[in-house]
Amino acid sequence: MSRNWYLPLIGVDPVQQRKGYGSILLEHALKVCDQDSIPAYLESSNPENIPLYQRHGFEVLGTIQVRTCPPVTPMFRHPR
C-alpha cells in the first residue's frame, strides 16, 4: 500500500501574499514528508500558485476540468 500526504488547503491572507508565508507553510509540511520519506500531493485551483509549488519540488500531473468548471492542476512531490 502506498501512502502520501494530501495537502488540501494552503492559504495566505491576500494582504499578506508575496511575503514568503506560503513558502513557510509548505516548508513546514514538506519537512515532515521528507523526514518520513512520504510523497506529497496537492491540487491547485489557482494557476498563479503553480510556480510556488514547483519551486518546492512539485510536478504538474495534468489538468482536471469538468464541463465549464475552472480547471484544477494536480501536483505531486517525491520526498527528498
A tleap script that builds the chain and sets N, CA, C and O, in Angstrom:
source leaprc.protein.ff14SB
mol = sequence {
  NMET SER ARG ASN TRP TYR LEU PRO LEU ILE
  GLY VAL ASP PRO VAL GLN GLN ARG LYS GLY
  TYR GLY SER ILE LEU LEU GLU HIE ALA LEU
  LYS VAL CYS ASP GLN ASP SER ILE PRO ALA
  TYR LEU GLU SER SER ASN PRO GLU ASN ILE
  PRO LEU TYR GLN ARG HIE GLY PHE GLU VAL
  LEU GLY THR ILE GLN VAL ARG THR CYS PRO
  PRO VAL THR PRO MET PHE ARG HIE PRO CARG
}
set mol.1.N position { 0.842 -1.171 0.000 }
set mol.1.CA position { 0.000 0.000 0.000 }
set mol.1.C position { 0.893 1.241 0.000 }
set mol.1.O position { 1.777 1.374 0.846 }
set mol.2.N position { 0.664 2.127 -0.928 }
set mol.2.CA position { 1.422 3.373 -0.947 }
set mol.2.C position { 0.643 4.437 -0.177 }
set mol.2.O position { -0.581 4.371 -0.055 }
set mol.3.N position { 1.365 5.396 0.327 }
set mol.3.CA position { 0.720 6.472 1.050 }
set mol.3.C position { 1.389 7.787 0.682 }
set mol.3.O position { 2.533 7.812 0.228 }
set mol.4.N position { 0.683 8.843 0.877 }
set mol.4.CA position { 1.234 10.169 0.632 }
set mol.4.C position { 0.472 11.183 1.467 }
set mol.4.O position { -0.641 10.923 1.926 }
set mol.5.N position { 1.085 12.334 1.655 }
set mol.5.CA position { 0.402 13.442 2.324 }
set mol.5.C position { -0.418 14.164 1.285 }
set mol.5.O position { 0.074 14.484 0.202 }
set mol.6.N position { -1.664 14.420 1.613 }
set mol.6.CA position { -2.529 15.222 0.764 }
set mol.6.C position { -2.635 16.592 1.409 }
set mol.6.O position { -3.089 16.711 2.547 }
set mol.7.N position { -2.224 17.618 0.698 }
set mol.7.CA position { -2.267 18.980 1.210 }
set mol.7.C position { -3.479 19.673 0.587 }
set mol.7.O position { -3.363 20.271 -0.483 }
set mol.8.N position { -4.649 19.599 1.246 }
set mol.8.CA position { -5.868 20.101 0.623 }
set mol.8.C position { -5.984 21.624 0.574 }
set mol.8.O position { -6.520 22.174 -0.388 }
set mol.9.N position { -5.488 22.301 1.597 }
set mol.9.CA position { -5.648 23.758 1.644 }
set mol.9.C position { -4.393 24.424 2.185 }
set mol.9.O position { -3.883 24.067 3.248 }
set mol.10.N position { -3.922 25.374 1.448 }
set mol.10.CA position { -2.838 26.239 1.907 }
set mol.10.C position { -3.273 27.638 1.507 }
set mol.10.O position { -3.496 27.914 0.328 }
set mol.11.N position { -3.390 28.510 2.481 }
set mol.11.CA position { -3.873 29.845 2.143 }
set mol.11.C position { -3.180 30.924 2.954 }
set mol.11.O position { -2.785 30.716 4.102 }
set mol.12.N position { -3.046 32.070 2.330 }
set mol.12.CA position { -2.464 33.242 2.968 }
set mol.12.C position { -3.399 34.411 2.672 }
set mol.12.O position { -3.857 34.585 1.543 }
set mol.13.N position { -3.670 35.194 3.686 }
set mol.13.CA position { -4.494 36.388 3.529 }
set mol.13.C position { -3.962 37.210 2.356 }
set mol.13.O position { -2.760 37.469 2.295 }
set mol.14.N position { -4.821 37.630 1.424 }
set mol.14.CA position { -4.356 38.381 0.258 }
set mol.14.C position { -3.479 39.588 0.605 }
set mol.14.O position { -2.570 39.925 -0.154 }
set mol.15.N position { -3.735 40.227 1.720 }
set mol.15.CA position { -2.917 41.378 2.129 }
set mol.15.C position { -1.478 40.949 2.450 }
set mol.15.O position { -0.543 41.739 2.320 }
set mol.16.N position { -1.315 39.697 2.867 }
set mol.16.CA position { -0.006 39.198 3.277 }
set mol.16.C position { 0.690 38.343 2.202 }
set mol.16.O position { 1.773 37.809 2.443 }
set mol.17.N position { 0.079 38.215 1.031 }
set mol.17.CA position { 0.670 37.391 -0.022 }
set mol.17.C position { 1.935 38.030 -0.572 }
set mol.17.O position { 2.138 39.240 -0.474 }
set mol.18.N position { 2.779 37.184 -1.154 }
set mol.18.CA position { 4.051 37.582 -1.761 }
set mol.18.C position { 5.056 38.070 -0.725 }
set mol.18.O position { 5.926 38.887 -1.024 }
set mol.19.N position { 4.924 37.555 0.502 }
set mol.19.CA position { 5.868 37.879 1.568 }
set mol.19.C position { 6.585 36.634 2.082 }
set mol.19.O position { 7.320 36.702 3.067 }
set mol.20.N position { 6.373 35.488 1.415 }
set mol.20.CA position { 7.053 34.258 1.796 }
set mol.20.C position { 6.296 33.362 2.754 }
set mol.20.O position { 6.798 32.304 3.133 }
set mol.21.N position { 5.090 33.766 3.156 }
set mol.21.CA position { 4.339 32.957 4.116 }
set mol.21.C position { 3.884 31.619 3.522 }
set mol.21.O position { 3.866 30.603 4.216 }
set mol.22.N position { 3.521 31.623 2.254 }
set mol.22.CA position { 3.134 30.366 1.607 }
set mol.22.C position { 4.285 29.381 1.600 }
set mol.22.O position { 4.087 28.190 1.844 }
set mol.23.N position { 5.487 29.866 1.322 }
set mol.23.CA position { 6.671 29.002 1.344 }
set mol.23.C position { 6.924 28.454 2.739 }
set mol.23.O position { 7.275 27.285 2.895 }
set mol.24.N position { 6.747 29.296 3.757 }
set mol.24.CA position { 6.947 28.834 5.136 }
set mol.24.C position { 5.969 27.718 5.477 }
set mol.24.O position { 6.351 26.722 6.092 }
set mol.25.N position { 4.707 27.879 5.081 }
set mol.25.CA position { 3.709 26.838 5.334 }
set mol.25.C position { 4.068 25.542 4.618 }
set mol.25.O position { 3.986 24.461 5.202 }
set mol.26.N position { 4.465 25.651 3.354 }
set mol.26.CA position { 4.851 24.461 2.595 }
set mol.26.C position { 6.077 23.786 3.197 }
set mol.26.O position { 6.107 22.565 3.349 }
set mol.27.N position { 7.085 24.580 3.537 }
set mol.27.CA position { 8.319 24.016 4.085 }
set mol.27.C position { 8.054 23.236 5.362 }
set mol.27.O position { 8.674 22.199 5.600 }
set mol.28.N position { 7.143 23.729 6.178 }
set mol.28.CA position { 6.816 23.032 7.419 }
set mol.28.C position { 6.246 21.635 7.127 }
set mol.28.O position { 6.694 20.645 7.704 }
set mol.29.N position { 5.270 21.567 6.240 }
set mol.29.CA position { 4.650 20.278 5.896 }
set mol.29.C position { 5.631 19.370 5.157 }
set mol.29.O position { 5.687 18.169 5.422 }
set mol.30.N position { 6.398 19.936 4.239 }
set mol.30.CA position { 7.297 19.110 3.429 }
set mol.30.C position { 8.477 18.584 4.235 }
set mol.30.O position { 9.042 17.545 3.894 }
set mol.31.N position { 8.853 19.280 5.287 }
set mol.31.CA position { 9.915 18.790 6.167 }
set mol.31.C position { 9.504 17.452 6.783 }
set mol.31.O position { 10.307 16.522 6.862 }
set mol.32.N position { 8.249 17.366 7.215 }
set mol.32.CA position { 7.732 16.117 7.784 }
set mol.32.C position { 7.696 15.036 6.717 }
set mol.32.O position { 8.084 13.895 6.971 }
set mol.33.N position { 7.231 15.388 5.525 }
set mol.33.CA position { 7.189 14.413 4.421 }
set mol.33.C position { 8.587 13.855 4.152 }
set mol.33.O position { 8.764 12.645 4.009 }
set mol.34.N position { 9.563 14.738 4.086 }
set mol.34.CA position { 10.925 14.303 3.781 }
set mol.34.C position { 11.505 13.440 4.903 }
set mol.34.O position { 12.168 12.440 4.630 }
set mol.35.N position { 11.264 13.813 6.154 }
set mol.35.CA position { 11.772 13.038 7.283 }
set mol.35.C position { 11.200 11.628 7.287 }
set mol.35.O position { 11.887 10.674 7.651 }
set mol.36.N position { 9.945 11.499 6.884 }
set mol.36.CA position { 9.269 10.195 6.876 }
set mol.36.C position { 9.301 9.512 5.510 }
set mol.36.O position { 8.706 8.449 5.336 }
set mol.37.N position { 9.991 10.118 4.541 }
set mol.37.CA position { 10.083 9.583 3.170 }
set mol.37.C position { 8.702 9.344 2.560 }
set mol.37.O position { 8.451 8.298 1.960 }
set mol.38.N position { 7.818 10.319 2.719 }
set mol.38.CA position { 6.459 10.221 2.197 }
set mol.38.C position { 6.263 11.289 1.128 }
set mol.38.O position { 6.583 12.454 1.366 }
set mol.39.N position { 5.745 10.923 -0.049 }
set mol.39.CA position { 5.465 11.927 -1.069 }
set mol.39.C position { 4.286 12.819 -0.663 }
set mol.39.O position { 3.534 12.504 0.259 }
set mol.40.N position { 4.148 13.924 -1.369 }
set mol.40.CA position { 3.052 14.863 -1.109 }
set mol.40.C position { 2.263 15.102 -2.393 }
set mol.40.O position { 2.814 15.060 -3.493 }
set mol.41.N position { 0.988 15.349 -2.236 }
set mol.41.CA position { 0.080 15.587 -3.356 }
set mol.41.C position { -0.790 16.785 -3.021 }
set mol.41.O position { -1.214 16.958 -1.878 }
set mol.42.N position { -1.053 17.610 -4.026 }
set mol.42.CA position { -1.992 18.718 -3.867 }
set mol.42.C position { -2.656 19.009 -5.191 }
set mol.42.O position { -2.224 18.526 -6.237 }
set mol.43.N position { -3.696 19.791 -5.139 }
set mol.43.CA position { -4.411 20.238 -6.335 }
set mol.43.C position { -4.500 21.752 -6.273 }
set mol.43.O position { -5.020 22.306 -5.304 }
set mol.44.N position { -4.001 22.423 -7.292 }
set mol.44.CA position { -4.030 23.879 -7.328 }
set mol.44.C position { -5.195 24.346 -8.186 }
set mol.44.O position { -5.331 23.963 -9.348 }
set mol.45.N position { -6.030 25.181 -7.585 }
set mol.45.CA position { -7.135 25.757 -8.347 }
set mol.45.C position { -6.758 27.136 -8.898 }
set mol.45.O position { -7.533 27.748 -9.633 }
set mol.46.N position { -5.567 27.618 -8.540 }
set mol.46.CA position { -5.111 28.927 -8.991 }
set mol.46.C position { -3.816 28.766 -9.784 }
set mol.46.O position { -2.782 28.432 -9.204 }
set mol.47.N position { -3.850 28.998 -11.102 }
set mol.47.CA position { -2.646 28.833 -11.926 }
set mol.47.C position { -1.474 29.699 -11.457 }
set mol.47.O position { -0.319 29.355 -11.703 }
set mol.48.N position { -1.758 30.809 -10.789 }
set mol.48.CA position { -0.674 31.673 -10.308 }
set mol.48.C position { 0.155 31.005 -9.213 }
set mol.48.O position { 1.293 31.410 -8.976 }
set mol.49.N position { -0.392 29.994 -8.545 }
set mol.49.CA position { 0.324 29.310 -7.472 }
set mol.49.C position { 1.237 28.193 -7.959 }
set mol.49.O position { 2.084 27.719 -7.202 }
set mol.50.N position { 1.082 27.769 -9.193 }
set mol.50.CA position { 1.849 26.639 -9.698 }
set mol.50.C position { 3.356 26.874 -9.602 }
set mol.50.O position { 4.066 25.965 -9.171 }
set mol.51.N position { 3.882 28.038 -9.977 }
set mol.51.CA position { 5.331 28.244 -9.816 }
set mol.51.C position { 5.815 28.118 -8.362 }
set mol.51.O position { 6.918 27.628 -8.119 }
set mol.52.N position { 5.004 28.554 -7.408 }
set mol.52.CA position { 5.363 28.398 -5.996 }
set mol.52.C position { 5.539 26.924 -5.668 }
set mol.52.O position { 6.541 26.527 -5.073 }
set mol.53.N position { 4.564 26.122 -6.057 }
set mol.53.CA position { 4.630 24.690 -5.768 }
set mol.53.C position { 5.801 24.044 -6.507 }
set mol.53.O position { 6.468 23.170 -5.952 }
set mol.54.N position { 6.058 24.448 -7.725 }
set mol.54.CA position { 7.180 23.884 -8.481 }
set mol.54.C position { 8.514 24.216 -7.815 }
set mol.54.O position { 9.423 23.387 -7.814 }
set mol.55.N position { 8.641 25.402 -7.256 }
set mol.55.CA position { 9.875 25.766 -6.542 }
set mol.55.C position { 10.121 24.844 -5.351 }
set mol.55.O position { 11.258 24.678 -4.910 }
set mol.56.N position { 9.064 24.255 -4.842 }
set mol.56.CA position { 9.181 23.347 -3.700 }
set mol.56.C position { 9.189 21.877 -4.135 }
set mol.56.O position { 9.018 20.978 -3.311 }
set mol.57.N position { 9.388 21.647 -5.417 }
set mol.57.CA position { 9.585 20.286 -5.904 }
set mol.57.C position { 8.356 19.577 -6.447 }
set mol.57.O position { 8.443 18.406 -6.817 }
set mol.58.N position { 7.224 20.246 -6.507 }
set mol.58.CA position { 6.027 19.609 -7.055 }
set mol.58.C position { 6.074 19.601 -8.575 }
set mol.58.O position { 6.570 20.535 -9.206 }
set mol.59.N position { 5.549 18.532 -9.144 }
set mol.59.CA position { 5.468 18.389 -10.598 }
set mol.59.C position { 3.998 18.347 -11.011 }
set mol.59.O position { 3.171 17.717 -10.351 }
set mol.60.N position { 3.691 19.020 -12.102 }
set mol.60.CA position { 2.327 19.024 -12.643 }
set mol.60.C position { 2.025 17.650 -13.229 }
set mol.60.O position { 2.810 17.108 -14.006 }
set mol.61.N position { 0.874 17.093 -12.845 }
set mol.61.CA position { 0.467 15.790 -13.365 }
set mol.61.C position { -0.478 15.910 -14.555 }
set mol.61.O position { -0.643 14.957 -15.317 }
set mol.62.N position { -1.091 17.058 -14.714 }
set mol.62.CA position { -2.055 17.252 -15.796 }
set mol.62.C position { -3.042 18.334 -15.401 }
set mol.62.O position { -2.734 19.212 -14.595 }
set mol.63.N position { -4.220 18.259 -15.973 }
set mol.63.CA position { -5.285 19.211 -15.665 }
set mol.63.C position { -6.593 18.442 -15.529 }
set mol.63.O position { -6.878 17.524 -16.299 }
set mol.64.N position { -7.378 18.833 -14.538 }
set mol.64.CA position { -8.703 18.251 -14.345 }
set mol.64.C position { -9.718 19.354 -14.597 }
set mol.64.O position { -9.668 20.418 -13.980 }
set mol.65.N position { -10.639 19.084 -15.513 }
set mol.65.CA position { -11.696 20.054 -15.770 }
set mol.65.C position { -12.965 19.307 -16.143 }
set mol.65.O position { -12.967 18.452 -17.030 }
set mol.66.N position { -14.028 19.641 -15.458 }
set mol.66.CA position { -15.328 19.034 -15.723 }
set mol.66.C position { -16.243 20.109 -16.284 }
set mol.66.O position { -16.564 21.094 -15.618 }
set mol.67.N position { -16.645 19.898 -17.504 }
set mol.67.CA position { -17.528 20.833 -18.216 }
set mol.67.C position { -17.019 22.257 -18.121 }
set mol.67.O position { -15.910 22.546 -18.571 }
set mol.68.N position { -17.799 23.145 -17.551 }
set mol.68.CA position { -17.415 24.556 -17.520 }
set mol.68.C position { -16.779 24.980 -16.190 }
set mol.68.O position { -16.545 26.166 -15.962 }
set mol.69.N position { -16.506 24.019 -15.324 }
set mol.69.CA position { -15.852 24.341 -14.053 }
set mol.69.C position { -14.422 24.815 -14.312 }
set mol.69.O position { -13.806 24.419 -15.302 }
set mol.70.N position { -13.898 25.654 -13.434 }
set mol.70.CA position { -12.497 26.076 -13.595 }
set mol.70.C position { -11.564 24.864 -13.506 }
set mol.70.O position { -11.843 23.924 -12.761 }
set mol.71.N position { -10.482 24.879 -14.245 }
set mol.71.CA position { -9.548 23.753 -14.197 }
set mol.71.C position { -8.809 23.672 -12.865 }
set mol.71.O position { -8.594 24.681 -12.194 }
set mol.72.N position { -8.430 22.462 -12.502 }
set mol.72.CA position { -7.643 22.182 -11.312 }
set mol.72.C position { -6.385 21.458 -11.774 }
set mol.72.O position { -6.447 20.593 -12.647 }
set mol.73.N position { -5.242 21.812 -11.188 }
set mol.73.CA position { -3.972 21.209 -11.572 }
set mol.73.C position { -3.481 20.297 -10.455 }
set mol.73.O position { -3.065 20.789 -9.406 }
set mol.74.N position { -3.518 18.972 -10.656 }
set mol.74.CA position { -2.960 18.055 -9.657 }
set mol.74.C position { -1.431 18.082 -9.737 }
set mol.74.O position { -0.850 18.137 -10.821 }
set mol.75.N position { -0.789 18.043 -8.549 }
set mol.75.CA position { 0.673 18.109 -8.481 }
set mol.75.C position { 1.183 17.101 -7.455 }
set mol.75.O position { 0.527 16.827 -6.450 }
set mol.76.N position { 2.361 16.559 -7.729 }
set mol.76.CA position { 2.956 15.520 -6.903 }
set mol.76.C position { 4.409 15.867 -6.595 }
set mol.76.O position { 5.107 16.434 -7.435 }
set mol.77.N position { 4.860 15.529 -5.399 }
set mol.77.CA position { 6.245 15.770 -4.997 }
set mol.77.C position { 6.802 14.535 -4.315 }
set mol.77.O position { 6.242 14.050 -3.332 }
set mol.78.N position { 7.906 14.029 -4.841 }
set mol.78.CA position { 8.606 12.915 -4.209 }
set mol.78.C position { 9.372 13.429 -2.992 }
set mol.78.O position { 9.816 14.577 -2.985 }
set mol.79.N position { 9.529 12.603 -1.974 }
set mol.79.CA position { 10.297 13.041 -0.808 }
set mol.79.C position { 11.764 13.253 -1.184 }
set mol.79.O position { 12.281 12.636 -2.115 }
set mol.80.N position { 12.410 14.130 -0.443 }
set mol.80.CA position { 13.829 14.411 -0.691 }
set mol.80.C position { 14.672 13.884 0.430 }
set mol.80.O position { 15.894 14.025 0.402 }
savepdb mol mol.pdb
quit
